[in-house]
Amino acid sequence: MNMKRGTVIFLLALVVAVMFAAGEAQATGVYFQQIPAGYEQSCDLCHSPVPMLNAFGEEFRANNYEFPPVPGGSAPEAEAPASPAAGPEQAVPTAPETGAAAATEQPVVKPPVEATPAAAVEEPGQAVSLAASVPEEPVASKEELDIRLVLPDGVTRGDKIQLQAEVRVNGSPAAGKEVVFYQETDFFGPGRVELGRAVTDSRGIAVINYWSRALEGDVKLLAAVAGGETGTVEAEGILSQTVAGPLVQPFEGLFIPFVGPWLLAIVVGIVWASYLYAGYQVLVIARSGRKKEEVLREQQTGRQAYA
């Protein structure tokens, strides 16, 4: 029991010691990438051991995370900031130092990060300030919708033609856009009649079939497509129509050989004669019925008088 209690107390003390010790720790790979030429390219420059700070690390933190000048040489120049579009590995040479601590150009491998520190280069002998640069988000361009109605030069009333509408977004063909075709009318007031709907193909063209049946010579047609930010965009055009002949073509009747108009007159006469004979028979039956009633009435009257 005492051994378990001692173990628990030891673990708690170890956790508290680690918490207090970690409060002074400062370790990040961003500052390692900014170590100027002339200093030791190692984590031991600021830490002993990692993540504890040594004397140089304390001085670096007190100096607002700016590297002091290299002993025996001029102040180091900070390297150029990494571009957000750079690949996973990019070699950035540093400026050579003069004096005893001069160093050759050394490539520095930088992993891709969302925000990389950008260094502002100052004059030699002055401190170099570091600032975090965040890549700007791309701004979506506004969608500019355009539609054009394509009509034939002329058409004869009653002929079948095709109406085409071309839709473009920011100058490029737009596929999958629904186009509605209308015809303007003036029936008890101005209005529109929907002719049909079609969806644009990969070329940005929508097509419907159309039969011109208007009575007037010119027909006003419209095409409309719904857009996102710009709303509904319309295009109109005038279709020149030539009026020629009726809309319904007459057809010949049933032809029977060796049968002329005289036979048709005989058949019609027989039918009407049958109607007249039937009507005459109805009148005769009604008249004979009235006569029988009169005879019976007279007989009854004579019997009463005789009695």
C-alpha positions in Angstrom: 0.0 0.0 0.0 2.8 2.4 0.9 4.6 1.4 -2.4 1.5 2.3 -4.5 1.1 5.6 -2.7 4.8 6.4 -3.2 4.5 5.6 -6.9 1.5 7.9 -7.3 3.2 10.8 -5.5 6.3 10.3 -7.7 4.3 10.5 -10.9 2.4 13.6 -9.7 5.7 15.3 -8.8 7.1 14.4 -12.2 4.1 15.8 -14.1 4.3 19.1 -12.1 8.1 19.3 -12.8 7.5 18.8 -16.5 4.8 21.4 -16.6 6.9 24.1 -14.9 10.0 23.2 -17.0 8.0 23.3 -20.2 6.8 26.8 -19.5 10.2 28.2 -20.5 10.6 26.0 -23.6 10.5 27.6 -26.9 11.1 25.3 -29.9 9.8 25.8 -33.5 11.2 24.8 -36.9 10.4 28.2 -38.4 13.3 29.9 -36.6 15.6 27.1 -37.5 15.1 27.8 -41.2 16.1 31.5 -40.6 19.5 30.8 -39.0 21.9 33.1 -40.9 25.2 32.0 -42.3 28.0 32.1 -39.8 26.0 30.4 -37.0 25.8 26.7 -36.3 23.0 25.2 -38.3 21.7 23.0 -35.5 19.1 23.1 -32.8 21.9 23.2 -30.2 22.3 26.8 -31.1 19.4 27.9 -29.0 18.5 24.7 -27.0 20.3 22.5 -24.6 18.6 20.1 -24.5 15.5 20.6 -26.8 13.1 22.2 -25.9 15.0 24.0 -23.1 16.6 27.4 -24.0 20.3 28.1 -23.4 21.9 31.5 -23.0 21.9 32.2 -26.7 18.2 31.2 -26.9 17.3 33.5 -24.0 19.0 36.3 -25.7 17.3 35.5 -29.0 13.9 35.5 -27.3 14.6 38.8 -25.5 15.7 40.4 -28.8 12.1 39.9 -30.1 13.2 36.7 -31.9 15.8 38.5 -34.0 19.3 37.0 -34.6 22.1 39.2 -33.3 25.0 40.1 -35.7 27.5 37.4 -36.4 30.6 37.8 -34.1 33.6 39.1 -36.2 31.5 40.0 -39.3 28.7 42.1 -40.6 25.0 41.6 -39.7 23.5 38.7 -41.6 21.0 39.4 -44.3 17.7 37.5 -43.9 16.8 35.2 -46.7 14.0 35.8 -49.1 10.5 34.6 -48.2 9.2 31.4 -49.5 6.5 31.6 -52.1 3.2 29.8 -51.2 3.2 28.1 -54.6 6.6 26.6 -54.2 7.1 22.9 -54.1 7.9 20.8 -51.1 11.7 21.5 -51.5 13.2 24.8 -52.5 16.8 25.9 -52.3 17.3 29.5 -51.2 20.9 30.7 -51.1 22.0 33.1 -48.4 24.3 36.1 -49.0 28.0 35.4 -48.3 29.5 36.9 -45.2 32.8 38.9 -45.1 35.5 38.4 -42.6 36.7 35.3 -40.7 33.2 33.9 -40.3 32.4 34.0 -44.1 30.4 31.1 -45.3 29.4 29.7 -48.7 25.9 29.6 -50.0 24.0 26.8 -48.3 20.6 25.4 -49.6 17.9 25.4 -47.0 15.1 22.9 -47.4 11.7 24.4 -46.5 8.6 22.3 -46.1 5.3 23.7 -47.4 3.4 25.6 -44.8 0.4 27.8 -44.8 2.1 30.8 -43.4 5.8 31.3 -43.8 7.8 34.1 -42.2 8.8 36.8 -44.6 12.1 38.7 -43.8 12.4 42.4 -44.3 16.0 43.1 -45.4 17.6 46.1 -43.8 21.0 47.8 -44.3 24.1 46.0 -43.0 24.7 46.6 -39.3 21.0 46.9 -38.5 18.6 44.4 -37.0 16.4 42.3 -39.3 12.7 42.2 -38.6 10.7 39.0 -39.3 7.0 39.0 -40.1 4.5 36.3 -40.9 3.1 36.4 -44.4 -0.2 34.7 -45.1 -1.0 33.7 -48.7 -3.9 35.6 -50.1 -7.0 33.6 -51.0 -7.9 33.7 -54.7 -10.8 36.0 -55.5 -13.4 34.4 -57.7 -14.1 36.3 -60.8 -17.6 37.6 -61.5 -19.7 35.4 -63.9 -20.6 37.4 -67.0 -23.4 35.7 -68.9 -24.1 36.4 -72.5 -26.7 34.9 -74.9 -27.2 35.3 -78.7 -30.2 34.2 -80.7 -29.5 32.7 -84.1 -32.3 33.0 -86.6 -32.5 32.1 -90.4 -32.8 34.9 -92.9 -36.3 34.0 -94.0 -38.9 31.3 -93.7 -42.2 30.4 -95.3 -45.2 30.2 -93.0 -45.8 26.6 -92.0 -42.3 25.4 -92.7 -40.3 23.6 -89.9 -37.1 25.4 -88.9 -34.6 25.3 -85.9 -34.1 28.1 -83.4 -30.6 28.3 -81.9 -29.3 30.2 -78.9 -25.6 30.5 -78.0 -24.7 31.0 -74.4 -21.3 32.1 -73.1 -19.8 32.7 -69.7 -16.9 35.1 -69.5 -16.4 34.6 -73.2 -16.3 30.8 -73.1 -19.1 28.4 -74.2 -21.3 27.4 -71.3 -22.6 23.8 -71.2 -25.7 22.7 -69.2 -27.5 26.0 -69.2 -31.3 25.9 -69.7 -32.6 28.3 -72.4 -36.3 29.2 -72.8 -37.6 30.4 -76.2 -40.6 32.7 -76.4 -42.7 34.4 -79.1 -44.2 37.8 -78.5 -48.0 38.0 -79.2 -50.7 40.7 -79.1 -53.9 38.8 -78.2 -56.0 41.1 -76.1 -52.7 42.8 -75.0 -49.0 42.2 -75.4 -47.7 38.9 -74.0 -45.4 36.0 -74.5 -45.9 32.4 -75.6 -43.4 29.8 -74.5 -42.2 27.8 -77.6 -39.9 25.3 -75.8 -36.9 24.7 -73.6 -33.5 23.3 -74.4 -30.1 22.7 -72.6 -26.9 23.9 -74.1 -24.3 21.3 -75.3 -20.5 21.4 -75.0 -20.5 24.2 -77.6 -22.9 26.3 -75.6 -25.7 26.0 -78.1 -29.4 25.1 -77.4 -31.7 24.1 -80.3 -35.5 23.6 -80.6 -37.8 22.9 -83.6 -40.2 25.7 -84.6 -43.2 25.9 -87.0 -44.1 29.4 -88.0 -47.9 29.8 -88.0 -48.2 33.5 -87.4 -50.5 35.5 -89.6 -48.3 38.6 -89.9 -45.1 38.8 -91.9 -42.5 39.4 -89.1 -42.4 37.4 -85.9 -40.5 38.6 -82.8 -38.7 35.8 -81.0 -36.8 35.8 -77.7 -34.4 33.5 -75.8 -33.8 33.8 -72.1 -31.3 32.0 -69.8 -31.1 32.3 -66.0 -27.7 33.4 -64.5 -26.3 33.4 -61.0 -25.3 36.9 -60.2 -26.5 38.7 -63.3 -30.1 37.3 -63.2 -31.9 36.4 -66.3 -30.3 37.5 -69.6 -32.4 37.7 -72.8 -31.8 38.1 -76.5 -34.3 38.9 -79.2 -34.6 38.8 -82.9 -37.0 39.3 -85.8 -37.9 36.4 -88.0 -38.9 37.4 -91.5 -41.9 35.3 -92.7 -43.3 34.8 -96.1 -47.1 34.1 -96.2 -47.8 31.6 -99.0 -50.8 29.3 -99.2 -53.0 27.9 -96.4 -51.7 26.2 -93.4 -53.8 23.1 -94.1 -53.3 21.3 -97.4 -56.6 20.1 -99.0 -56.8 16.4 -99.9 -58.9 14.5 -102.5 -62.0 12.5 -101.4 -62.8 8.8 -101.9 -62.8 7.8 -105.6 -65.2 5.0 -106.7 -64.9 3.8 -110.4 -68.0 3.8 -112.7 -70.0 5.9 -110.1 -70.9 9.4 -111.2 -72.8 12.3 -109.7 -76.2 10.9 -110.9 -75.9 7.9 -108.7 -75.4 10.1 -105.7 -78.5 12.1 -106.5 -80.6 8.9 -106.8 -79.4 7.6 -103.4 -80.1 11.0 -101.7 -83.6 11.1 -103.3 -84.4 7.6 -102.1 -83.4 8.5 -98.5 -85.5 11.6 -98.5 -88.5 9.8 -100.0 -88.3 7.3 -97.2 -88.4 10.1 -94.7 -91.5 11.6 -96.3 -93.3 8.3 -96.5 -92.7 7.6 -92.8 -94.0 11.0 -91.9 -97.1 10.5 -94.0 -97.9 7.2 -92.3 -97.7 8.9 -88.9 -100.2 11.5 -89.9 -102.6 8.8 -91.4 -102.5 6.8 -88.2 -103.3 9.8 -86.1 -106.2 10.8 -88.4 -107.8 7.3 -88.4 -107.6 7.2 -84.6 -109.6 10.4 -84.4 -112.3 9.1 -86.7 -112.8 5.9 -84.6 -113.2 8.1 -81.5 -115.9 10.2 -83.2 -117.8 7.0 -84.4 -117.8 5.6 -80.9 -118.9 8.8 -79.4 -121.9 9.0 -81.8 -122.9 5.5 -81.1 -123.0 6.1 -77.4 -125.0 9.3 -77.9 -127.7 7.4 -80.0 -128.1 4.7 -77.4 -128.7 7.2 -74.7 -131.3 9.0 -76.8 -133.1 5.7 -77.6 -133.2 4.6 -74.0 
